[in-house]
Amino acid sequence: MTLSFFDQFESPTLLGIPLMAMALALPWILLPTPSSRWLGNRLLTLQNWFINRFTQQLLLPLNLGGHKWAVLLTSLMIFLLTLNTLGLLPYTFTPTTQLSMNMGFALPLWLATVIIGMRTQPTNALGHLLPEGTPTPLIPVLIIIETISLFIRPLALGVRLTANLTAGHLLMQLIATAAFVLLPLMPTVAILTGLLLFLLTLLEIAVAMIQAYVFVLLLSLYLQENT
């Protein structure tokens, strides 16, 4: 029973061929494509409104140098949002529960922000490692601490997204298993457990959206420090 709970996080295979690429490509197929008409349908209008609002909110604290990242960050937000929410459907696989894939997103983008800071304003980028007004005896210690906190940022990004989605999926499966076991024994308790599962599902939908937004928001804050 314990092992079966974690089987949902295994990469699906068909005839020994991993289906991770299909799971990553499916969200882009489901998104509505732009139309050549002057007026689009309701779904396309809603999608455009959401993208415009998110882009405005994301680029608000950034200067003009960071606006070049608008397309990349918006695409990443939509991609993570669709992966997280589609993973809540039955008999589906959530690629964002894999730490390796999340680190593959976090590490290159974080490294790009650091490189941009070192190229455009190296003095300010290195100045973040030593706060102003630090006593002389604490300078070596603070430099070490700030360096460690700098290099731990991509790990925190990947682990945060993985841990939140994995914990939510495990909790939903535990409650669903409890409701299924209790149904022939205590129907009333099973119905209450099913109601709890429904509320938890709504919460997990919100968590899936929030985690995608937090991932991109933190990347934009790292970009703001280096532009």
N, C-alpha and C positions, 0 to 999 in steps of 0.2 A: 504493500500500500504506500509506503514511504517513497519508494522508487517511482511509482506510477505518477505521483504528484509532479515530479520533475521531468517526466517524459514529454510534457507539452513544450518544454524549452529546447528540445533537441531539433536540430536542423532537419527538415523533412527531406526524404530521398525517394526516388522512383527508379527501380532497377539499378540501385547503387549510385545514381546520379543525384547530387544535391540540388534541391530546388530553391536555394536561397536567391539566385538571380531572378527567378520568376516571382518570388515574394517581394523583391525590391522593385520590379518593373510593373507589377499590377497596379499600384496607386496611380501612376502616371496615365495608365490606360483608362482608368475610371474618371479622371478629371475631364470636364467639358472643354472642348477645343474652341479657340476664338472663331467667331463667325465674321464673314465679309459683309453681313447686313448692317444697316445703320442702327437698328435696334435688335439686341439679342434677346434670348428667352430669359425667364425669371432666374433659372439656375446660374446662367452665365453672368447676369446682372448682380446677383448675390455674391458670386465669386469675385467679381471685379471690385465690388464695394468692400468686401472683406480684405482683399489684397491692398487696396488703397488706404484703408484705415490702419491696417497693420504697418504698412510702410511708413506712413506719417508718424505713427507712434514710435516706431523703431528708430527713425532718423532724426527725431526731435532733439535729442541731446548731442548728436554727432555734428562735427563741423563738415565743411564741404569736402574735405579729403576722405572722410568716411562714407560719403554718399555713393562712392563707387562700388561699395559692397552691397548696395540695396538689392540687386537682382539675386546675388548669391544667398544672402541671409533670408530673403523672402521665399526663395525656392526651397531652402533647407527647412524653413518653418512649415511650409505646406507639406513637404515630404515627410517630416517627422510626425506631423499631425495626422496625416492619412494612415501612416504605418501604425501609430499607436491606437487609433480608433478602430481600424479594421481588425486589429489583433484581438479585439473584444468580442468579435463574432464567433459563434461556435465552429469548431473544427477548422480553425485557422491558426496560422503561425505568426508570431510577432517577432520580426527581426530585431527590433530595438531592445529585446530582452537579452541580446547577446552582447557581452561586454566588449568583445573584440571589434564588433561593428561600430559601437558607440565611440570607442577609442579611435577607430579609423576616421570618424567625423571630427572628434574633438582635437586630437593631436595636430593634424596638419593646419587646421584653421587657427588654433592658438599659436602655433609656431609662425604662421604667416603674420599675425598681429605683432608678435615680438620682433620679427625681422623688419617689418615696416617701421616700427618705433626706433630700432637701431639705425636704420638707414636715414630716416627723415629728421629725427631729433634724438641723437644718442645721449645728449646730456640729460634731457628730461627722462628718457627711458631708464638710464642708470640711476637717476636721482630718486626713483621710486624705491630703490633698495636701501636708501638711508634717509629717514625722515629728518626734516630740518629741526635743528636745536637739540640733536641727540648728544648726551654727554660723551666725552672722549672715551672713557673706559668701556662704554657699551657699544661703540661703533662696530668692532668685529663681530660681536654676538648678533647685533641687529642685522648686519649684512648677511650673515649665515641664515638667520630666520627668514628674512625677506626673500632670499634666493630659494630656500626650500618652498616657501609659500607660492613663489612664482612657478616653479616647476611642478607643483602638485595641482595646479589649476586644471590641466587637461584630464588628469586622473579623477578629480572631483566632478568634472562635467560628465564623464562617461559613467562613473559609478553611481552618480545621483540618478541619472535617467534609467540605468539598468535596475538599480535597487527598488525604485518606486514602482516600476512596471512589474517586476518580478514579484514583489510583495503583494501587489494588488491581485495578480493572477492566482497566486497561491491561496490567498484568503478567499477569493471567489470559489475556487475549487474545493477548499475545505468546507465552506458553508453549504455548497451544493451537495457534496457527499453526505454531510450531516442531515440535510433535508431528505435526501433519498433513503437513508438508513432509517430515519425516524418516521417516515410516512406509514409503514404498516404497523408500527408500534404505538406511536402517539401522533395521530393525524393533526390534532390542534397545534402541537408544538412544531410539527413539520410545516404547517401553513405559515406560522409566524416566522419560522426560519426562512421560508421562501420569500416572505415579504422583506425580511432583512437582506436577503440576497438581491432582490430587486433594487432596494435603496443603495446597496453597495455597488451595484452595476452603474447606477446613475453617478455615484461618487467617482467610480473609476473612469467614466467618460470625461468627467471634469478634470481628473488627475492627468489623463492622457493629453488633454488640450493644454493644461497648465505646464506640464513638463516639457512639451515641445516649445512653448513660449519662453520658459525659463532658460532652456538650453540656448536659444538664439539670443535672448536678452543678455545673458552673461557674456556671450561672444561679442556682442555690440559694446558692452561696457569695457571689455579688454581692448577692443579696437579704439574706443574713445580715449583710453589712457595713452595710446601710442600714435595718435594722429594729431 
